[in-house]
Amino acid sequence: MKKILFALLLFLLQVPAAPALTIEITQGAEGALPIAVVPFAWDGAGAPPPAEDIAAIVRDDLQRSGRFNPMPVADMLARPSDGAQVEFRDWKALGMESLAVGQVRPNGSGGYLVRFQLFDVFKGEQLAGYNLTTTERDLRFTAHTIADLIYEKLTGQRGAFATRIAYVTSSRAAGGDTLTLKVADADGHNPQVIVTSTEPLMSPAWSPDGRSLAYVSFEKRQAAIYVQEVFTGRREKLASYSGINGAPAWSPDGRKLALTLSKDGSPDIYVLNINRKTLTRLTTHYGIDTEPAWSPDGQEIVFTSDRGGRPQIYKVPSYGGKVSRVTFEGDYNARASYAPDGGQLTLVTRQGRDYRIGLLDLASGALQVLSDGSLDESPSFAPNGSMVIYATKINGRGELAAISVDGNVKQRLALQEGDVREPVWSPYTRNRRNQ
């Protein structure tokens, strides 16, 4: 199967996929930190406990990161729910370096108060302690938030468990394929349908505030770019010019979209001011320019072009100017996007006959190959820059996978059936309702 990432031909393809995601760790980092997350005690005075097991979700999150090795609950000799109940000597004898304990209690109509504490077992000191108010609906989000707090305290890096992913799936029926743009928690739970179509859906892109998705739809068999609010469902058609309308990418301030249009001839990179509905053309070339992505400071846009004969990554100032080449290693590099700190690009690179996920260091120009599949595509950084999610083929079926930027931690986001494509990781947002 020939790999072509250019928008001109991608728009002619339909992408098969499926419903439920489950995450499996296929490789963890050596020296994962031993931690015990004790089941949180329920203090409900006879009321039924909440449906979600907060401590179990926290354990799963930490284990999925590959950075932690949580103790199985069955191996715990005690189940303290407060720091005053902890015997550090016992946990030290079990080889634990960190310990998390907590309680859940009712808090008003349908609400809960979640209290947790994190301890350094060897020092016998509390590292963190929080009281969090939540609801039945947001219990999983609260658990992910606790996992983020633990992750940051113990690694020094912000966690990304309380974020979300968007992806495109397809289901096959007698009448033809149905494509669906979905959003789910980063652990695959709580999938939400954003839009469904019998025509292709592709290129989802999160707005910087996490409230909206831009995407390409072929409704009425004409490519158009839409922006849709995730929670309200309200949407707006932003680009429906003749020819190609594709590959939308948000500016960091959320006021503009970079996109690929062919309305004036060959596919080129344009910037659309969303409020003013004005277009600025950034490239003019007879080759195919596509797949734009903004730098975190908003000053540059990288894109894929075959203007040199083979697909490579180029960049151009976001206000217009001289185009310069970025990648020089290999004969195929495409679909680039910036790390949150702007120091690296993740991209698709060809290695022999295989297409794999690479990491380009912009300072040195060194290219590191992260994945080991034969048809890996659509890489997207986690908002903390620690992981890259991407689409791959496993046993002939499209699935999602994730890998740490050092290549040591690998995850497989497996499906019950069908295929899934075009994942994109959400940015950080202030609260659950913005996600």
ZITA-V908107 format. One record per residue. N is the residue number from 1. RES is the residue in one letter. D_FIRST is the distance of its C-alpha to the first C-alpha in whole Angstrom. Layout:
# ZITA-V908107
N:RES:D_FIRST + N:RES:D_FIRST
This chain:
# ZITA-V908107
1:M:0 + 2:K:4 + 3:K:6 + 4:I:9 + 5:L:12 + 6:F:15 + 7:A:17 + 8:L:17 + 9:L:14 + 10:L:14 + 11:F:17 + 12:L:15 + 13:L:13 + 14:Q:14 + 15:V:14 + 16:P:15 + 17:A:18 + 18:A:21 + 19:P:25 + 20:A:27 + 21:L:26 + 22:T:27 + 23:I:27 + 24:E:27 + 25:I:28 + 26:T:26 + 27:Q:28 + 28:G:31 + 29:A:33 + 30:E:36 + 31:G:39 + 32:A:39 + 33:L:42 + 34:P:44 + 35:I:45 + 36:A:47 + 37:V:46 + 38:V:49 + 39:P:49 + 40:F:50 + 41:A:54 + 42:W:55 + 43:D:58 + 44:G:58 + 45:A:62 + 46:G:61 + 47:A:58 + 48:P:55 + 49:P:52 + 50:P:49 + 51:A:46 + 52:E:44 + 53:D:44 + 54:I:44 + 55:A:45 + 56:A:42 + 57:I:39 + 58:V:41 + 59:R:40 + 60:D:36 + 61:D:36 + 62:L:37 + 63:Q:36 + 64:R:32 + 65:S:33 + 66:G:33 + 67:R:36 + 68:F:38 + 69:N:40 + 70:P:42 + 71:M:44 + 72:P:44 + 73:V:47 + 74:A:48 + 75:D:49 + 76:M:51 + 77:L:55 + 78:A:56 + 79:R:54 + 80:P:56 + 81:S:55 + 82:D:58 + 83:G:58 + 84:A:62 + 85:Q:61 + 86:V:58 + 87:E:60 + 88:F:58 + 89:R:59 + 90:D:57 + 91:W:54 + 92:K:54 + 93:A:55 + 94:L:52 + 95:G:50 + 96:M:49 + 97:E:49 + 98:S:48 + 99:L:50 + 100:A:49 + 101:V:51 + 102:G:52 + 103:Q:54 + 104:V:53 + 105:R:56 + 106:P:56 + 107:N:57 + 108:G:58 + 109:S:56 + 110:G:53 + 111:G:53 + 112:Y:52 + 113:L:53 + 114:V:51 + 115:R:53 + 116:F:51 + 117:Q:52 + 118:L:50 + 119:F:52 + 120:D:52 + 121:V:53 + 122:F:55 + 123:K:57 + 124:G:58 + 125:E:57 + 126:Q:55 + 127:L:52 + 128:A:52 + 129:G:53 + 130:Y:52 + 131:N:53 + 132:L:51 + 133:T:51 + 134:T:49 + 135:T:48 + 136:E:47 + 137:R:44 + 138:D:43 + 139:L:44 + 140:R:40 + 141:F:40 + 142:T:43 + 143:A:42 + 144:H:39 + 145:T:42 + 146:I:44 + 147:A:41 + 148:D:40 + 149:L:44 + 150:I:44 + 151:Y:41 + 152:E:42 + 153:K:46 + 154:L:44 + 155:T:41 + 156:G:43 + 157:Q:39 + 158:R:39 + 159:G:37 + 160:A:34 + 161:F:35 + 162:A:37 + 163:T:34 + 164:R:31 + 165:I:27 + 166:A:25 + 167:Y:22 + 168:V:20 + 169:T:20 + 170:S:20 + 171:S:22 + 172:R:21 + 173:A:24 + 174:A:26 + 175:G:26 + 176:G:22 + 177:D:21 + 178:T:23 + 179:L:22 + 180:T:24 + 181:L:25 + 182:K:26 + 183:V:29 + 184:A:30 + 185:D:32 + 186:A:30 + 187:D:31 + 188:G:29 + 189:H:32 + 190:N:34 + 191:P:30 + 192:Q:32 + 193:V:30 + 194:I:30 + 195:V:29 + 196:T:27 + 197:S:26 + 198:T:24 + 199:E:22 + 200:P:20 + 201:L:21 + 202:M:20 + 203:S:21 + 204:P:24 + 205:A:26 + 206:W:29 + 207:S:33 + 208:P:35 + 209:D:37 + 210:G:35 + 211:R:36 + 212:S:34 + 213:L:30 + 214:A:28 + 215:Y:25 + 216:V:24 + 217:S:24 + 218:F:24 + 219:E:27 + 220:K:28 + 221:R:25 + 222:Q:26 + 223:A:24 + 224:A:27 + 225:I:28 + 226:Y:30 + 227:V:32 + 228:Q:33 + 229:E:35 + 230:V:34 + 231:F:38 + 232:T:39 + 233:G:36 + 234:R:38 + 235:R:35 + 236:E:35 + 237:K:33 + 238:L:33 + 239:A:31 + 240:S:30 + 241:Y:30 + 242:S:29 + 243:G:26 + 244:I:23 + 245:N:25 + 246:G:23 + 247:A:22 + 248:P:26 + 249:A:27 + 250:W:31 + 251:S:33 + 252:P:35 + 253:D:38 + 254:G:37 + 255:R:38 + 256:K:35 + 257:L:31 + 258:A:29 + 259:L:27 + 260:T:25 + 261:L:26 + 262:S:26 + 263:K:29 + 264:D:31 + 265:G:28 + 266:S:25 + 267:P:24 + 268:D:26 + 269:I:27 + 270:Y:30 + 271:V:33 + 272:L:34 + 273:N:38 + 274:I:37 + 275:N:41 + 276:R:42 + 277:K:39 + 278:T:39 + 279:L:36 + 280:T:36 + 281:R:33 + 282:L:32 + 283:T:30 + 284:T:30 + 285:H:28 + 286:Y:26 + 287:G:23 + 288:I:21 + 289:D:22 + 290:T:21 + 291:E:21 + 292:P:25 + 293:A:26 + 294:W:30 + 295:S:32 + 296:P:34 + 297:D:37 + 298:G:36 + 299:Q:37 + 300:E:33 + 301:I:30 + 302:V:27 + 303:F:24 + 304:T:20 + 305:S:21 + 306:D:20 + 307:R:23 + 308:G:23 + 309:G:20 + 310:R:18 + 311:P:17 + 312:Q:20 + 313:I:22 + 314:Y:26 + 315:K:29 + 316:V:31 + 317:P:35 + 318:S:35 + 319:Y:38 + 320:G:36 + 321:G:37 + 322:K:35 + 323:V:31 + 324:S:31 + 325:R:28 + 326:V:27 + 327:T:24 + 328:F:25 + 329:E:23 + 330:G:20 + 331:D:17 + 332:Y:15 + 333:N:17 + 334:A:17 + 335:R:18 + 336:A:21 + 337:S:24 + 338:Y:28 + 339:A:29 + 340:P:33 + 341:D:35 + 342:G:33 + 343:G:33 + 344:Q:29 + 345:L:26 + 346:T:23 + 347:L:19 + 348:V:16 + 349:T:16 + 350:R:13 + 351:Q:15 + 352:G:14 + 353:R:10 + 354:D:10 + 355:Y:11 + 356:R:14 + 357:I:17 + 358:G:20 + 359:L:24 + 360:L:26 + 361:D:29 + 362:L:31 + 363:A:34 + 364:S:33 + 365:G:30 + 366:A:28 + 367:L:25 + 368:Q:24 + 369:V:21 + 370:L:22 + 371:S:19 + 372:D:17 + 373:G:14 + 374:S:10 + 375:L:9 + 376:D:12 + 377:E:13 + 378:S:17 + 379:P:19 + 380:S:23 + 381:F:26 + 382:A:29 + 383:P:32 + 384:N:34 + 385:G:31 + 386:S:31 + 387:M:27 + 388:V:24 + 389:I:22 + 390:Y:18 + 391:A:15 + 392:T:13 + 393:K:12 + 394:I:14 + 395:N:14 + 396:G:11 + 397:R:13 + 398:G:14 + 399:E:17 + 400:L:19 + 401:A:20 + 402:A:23 + 403:I:24 + 404:S:27 + 405:V:28 + 406:D:29 + 407:G:26 + 408:N:29 + 409:V:28 + 410:K:25 + 411:Q:25 + 412:R:23 + 413:L:23 + 414:A:22 + 415:L:22 + 416:Q:24 + 417:E:22 + 418:G:18 + 419:D:16 + 420:V:17 + 421:R:16 + 422:E:18 + 423:P:21 + 424:V:24 + 425:W:27 + 426:S:30 + 427:P:33 + 428:Y:36 + 429:T:39 + 430:R:42 + 431:N:42 + 432:R:41 + 433:R:41 + 434:N:40 + 435:Q:36
